[in-house]
Amino acid sequence: MNELMVGSAEHVGDDDVMDGFIGKAPAFRDVLTKLPKVAKAEGAVLISGETGTGKELVARAIHRLGRRPQSPFVAVNCGSLMDTLFESELFGHERGAFTDAHARRQGLMSQAAGGTLFLDEVDTLTPRGQIALLRALQDRSFRPLGSTTEQRIEVRFLAATNARLDRLVENGSFRADLYYRLCVFSVTLPALRDRREDILLLAYHFLEKYAGHPMPELSAGAAEALLAWDWPGNVRELESALVRSVPVARDASIAAADLGLPNTAGAGATAPPAAGLRSFKSQKRRILEVFERQYLIRIMTEYRGNVSRAALAAGKERRDLGKLLKRHGLEPKEFSGRPGPLPVPVALSA
């Protein structure tokens, strides 16, 4: 990850914000553009989004882009904390504070001193846990169990939820005062179905990550199935589908059935997706997008990121090839160290 200098949000470059993120959809990029200013502020941040949308990635980015990127980042899943031990986990305890407290233990707030405490699934906190967290947020101080001494530690609180906390407040299952303390700043991540232009970008990223070289290609049917599915598990579900497809792919091509998505088991590479056949124009455009990206990855790998040489080999103007690379979110520098060439894709004939 890039090391950032402490300064105003305006001095944070686009590459710094995108470090660790993949996507060009406006709904996604709009969220990322907010992160530098949110990161430089000191208030608590509530990160909302469906399961698998990348809430912890955003939390880590806020920490990385903040004023103290080298300080601790401590993450905890609130759903995994027992109600009776929550205060001990959060504040720590002294030896003998309760049964089985055989030694002094440092709490999560102390571990995150000077840095960030990330509370995932904050909506699962019990009423007792909500009270304990509210006190820490309000007073910025705490007392370890069994101790008579108050401790004050500077910690940046980030919280994440896949539930609508405002609705939980309305039905009385989440404290309104805690909600307003956590929601000084708010970041809401879009579902993958609302950023469909990123599906193939992410799919190829996961193929590069898990398949190695030579990297299998997506057949036209597989690409269409990926684009048609609604992804209730979002990016995490997409990643699982690509991981699942790699060991079963044959002939250097991933078929729709290899993805293991509903209604694709036993389907051929060009079988219609669950949502049904689209118009000829729409189908043609999507298949051309798959071909373009496959070709660009292959030729840029072969020429190790040299746009001029790749354009000459492709029979295109350098400027036009540059525009194509930008449209598909491909950076020439990403290919400078890759082995090449990749095999010619067989996706469109699968």
N, C-alpha and C positions, 0 to 999 in steps of 0.2 A: 504493500500500500504506500501511497505517496505521503511523505512527511510534509505537513503544512506549517507555514509560519503563522504565528499569532498576528492577527490583523483584522481588518474589516471584512465583511462578507464580499464586498466588491472585488477583493484581491484574490478570491478563490476562483481558480480556473474551471472550465467546463470538464476537463479531464479529471480534475480532483473530485468533482461531484459524481461523475459517471464511474469512478473506480469501483468495480465490484457489481455494477448494474449493467444490464443489457436491455435495450429497448429504444424505440424511436417514436412510439405512439404519443400523440399530443397529450392524452390523459395521463400518461406516465411521466412524460418530460415536465409537465406542469408541476407535478408533485416534487420532482427533483430540483427544480429551480428555486423552490422555497427553502430547501434544506440549509444552505449556507447561512442565511439570516436567522433561521430558527436556531441553528447550532451556536451562533455567536451570542445569542441571548442566554439568560440564566434561568428562566422559568421552566417549570415542568412541561413535558410534552406528552400528549396522548396520541398514540399511533393506532389508527383503526383500519380494519380490512379483513376480508374473509381469510379463512385458513389457507396457508400456502402462498400468500401474496408477497411475502418478504418483509414482514414487520421487524424482525430482528436485524435484518440487513440494513434497514433504514435507521434503526436505533444505533447500530454500530457506525453508520455513516455520520449521524449527528454528533456522536462522540468524536469521531476522527476529524470532523470539520470544525470542532469547537475550539475553545481557548486552551484546553489542556489535553491534547490528543495522546500524550505520553502517560497520562494518569490512568488508574485502574478502570476497567469496564467490567462490572460484575452483573451477571444475568441470573435471574431466578424465575422459575415457573411457579406462580402463586398456587396453581392447582395441585402442586406436589407437596405443599406445606400443610402439615396437620395443624388444626386450629389450636390445639393445646400447646403447640411448640412454636407457633408463628412468632411471638414476641422474642423468644429465645433465638430464633433464626435471624430475625431482623436486628435485634439490639445486642445479642450475646448474653452470656450469663457468667456469674462467678461460681467458683467451686462450692458445692453444697447448696446451691440455690433451690434445687429440687431433687427428687430421687433420680439417681443415675447421673447427676451432675458431678462427676468425679474430678473434673479439671475445669479451669477457666477457659471459656471459649469466646473468640471474637465473632461478633455478629456481621451481617452483610453490610450494614452501614459503615462499620469500621473498616471492613475490607475495601469498600469503595471510596474511602476518604480522599477528598480532593478530585474525585473523578465522577463516574456515572454509575447509578444503580438502575438496572433495567428490570422492570416488573412485568413479566409476560403473563397473559391471561389474568389481568388484574380483576376482571369481572367475576372470577371464581372466589374472591376473598369472602370469608364469612363476616358476619357483623362484628365480631370481636376483632378480626384481622383488619377490618376497615377502620375501626376506632384507633387501633395502634398505629396504622399508617398515617391517618389524619393527624395525629399528635406529632409525629415526626415531621410531616410536611409543614405544619403550622409553626412549631417551635424551633425547628431545625436543631433540636436537642433530644437526647434520649437517656434513659437510665438502664444499664444492663440488669437483668434479673438478679436479685440478691445483692445489688450494689446500692449504696446510699449517695453516690456521686453522679450528678448530671454530666453528661458529655455533649459537647457541641462540635459537630463535624460538618464541613461543607461538602454536600453531595448534590449532583444534578440528578433529578428523578425523571426517568422515562418510563412510560407505561404503555402496554399494548393490549388490545382486545379485539376479538372477532365478533363481539356482541355490540348492540346499540346501547351504550351506557345511559344515554338520555332517556331511553325507554325503560331501562331498569330503575332509573331514578323515579320515573312516573309511577311505576307499579310498586315502589317502596322497597325493592330488593337491593338497591345501592344508594348509599348516602349522597344526598345532593351536595353537602359541603365538601366531601371528598372529591366528588366529580369535578367541581369547579376548581379545586386545588390542583387536580391532575391535568385539567384541560386549559392551562394558561395558553399553550400553543397546541394546535391540532393538525395532524397530518392524516389524510385518508387515502389509502392505496386502492387503485382500481382493480377490479377482478380481471383475470386474464381474458375472459370473454368480451370485455370492454376495451381490449387493446390487441385485437386479433392480428394486426399487422406485425406484432412482435412474436407471434407463435413460431414461425419458421426461423427467425433469428435465434430464439432460445433453443429450438430443436437442434440446430446445427452447432450451437455452443455446447450442448450436452453430448452430442455425438463426438465432437472434438475432445471433450473432456474424458469420455468413458471408452471410446472405441480406439483411439490412437490412430496410427497410420499403417496401411492405407485405410482411410475412413470410409465406411459404407455410405452409399447415397440413399436418399429418400426416393422411393418410387412415386410416380404421380398419384397413385391411389393412396399411399401413406400420407403424402402432403395434404391431399384433399380431406382425408379422415382427420388429420390434426386440426385443420382449419374449420372443420364442421362441428367438432366436439365442443361442448360448452364448458368443460374443465371445472367442475364443481370444487376440485381440490387445487385448482389454479396452478402456479408454476411448479409446486412440489409434485403434483400429479403428473404434469408434463414430463418432469425429470424422471419420474418412476417409469413412465411409458417408454422413454428412450433407453433407459438402463435395461429394461426388460427386452427391448427389441434387438440389442446388439448381439448377444450370444446366439440368437435363433435366426438371424438374417442369413440368407443364402445368396450366392452369386453376387456378392458385394453390393446388394441392394436390399433395402428394408421395405417389406410389403406392408400393406394395411393390417393384415392379420398378425404380423409380428409385434404390433404395438399393444395388443391385448386390450383394446378398447371395446366397450359394449357394441354389439352388432358388427364387429369386424372379425371375430373369430371365424376362421374358415373362409374369409373373404379373399378374393384375388387382389392383385396389386392395383387393379383399376376398378374394383367394386365400388358402387355408390356409397357414400357415407351415410351415417344415421339420419342426417337431416334431409336426405333425398338429393337427387340430381339438381344441380343449379343450371342456369341458362348456359347455352353454348358459349356466349361471350364471357361470362364470369368464369366458367371452367377453363377456357383457353387462357385467360389472363392469369389465373392462379398457377397453371402449369408452366406458363412462360416465366413467372416469377421464380419458381423452383429451379427451372433450367438456368436462368440467368445467374442465380446465386451459386449453383453448382459449378458453372463454367468459370465464374470470377474467382472462386476459391481455388479451382484447379490451376488456372493460368497464373494467378498471383503467387501461388505456392511454387510453381515451376520456375518463375523468374524472381523469386525471393523478394517480392514487394517492389520491384523496379517497374513503375508505371509506364515509363517510356518504352521499355523493351516488351512489356506485356501488350501494350496497345499496338505496337508494330506487328507482333505475332498474331494478334486478334484481327488485324486489318481495320482498326478503328483509330480515330483521332485521339490523342492523349487526353484532351479535355473531355471528350465524350465518355471515355473509359473512366475518368475521374468522377464524372457525374453518376455513372452507374454504380461505382463503388460506394459513393456517398449515399445513394438511395437505398442500398442494401446494408448500410451501417458497417461497411468493411474498411478498416484502416490499413493502408499499405505497410506501415511499420510493423503490423502484427505478423506479416509473412516474411520478414527479413531474415529470421533465423530458422525457418521451417525447412525440413527436408523435402525434396520434391524430385520428380513431379508426382502428383497423385494420379491414380488410374482414371481413364476416361469414364465419366458417369454413364451408367446404363439405365438410369431411372425411367426415362421416358419410353423405353421399349419393354419395361418390365410388365 
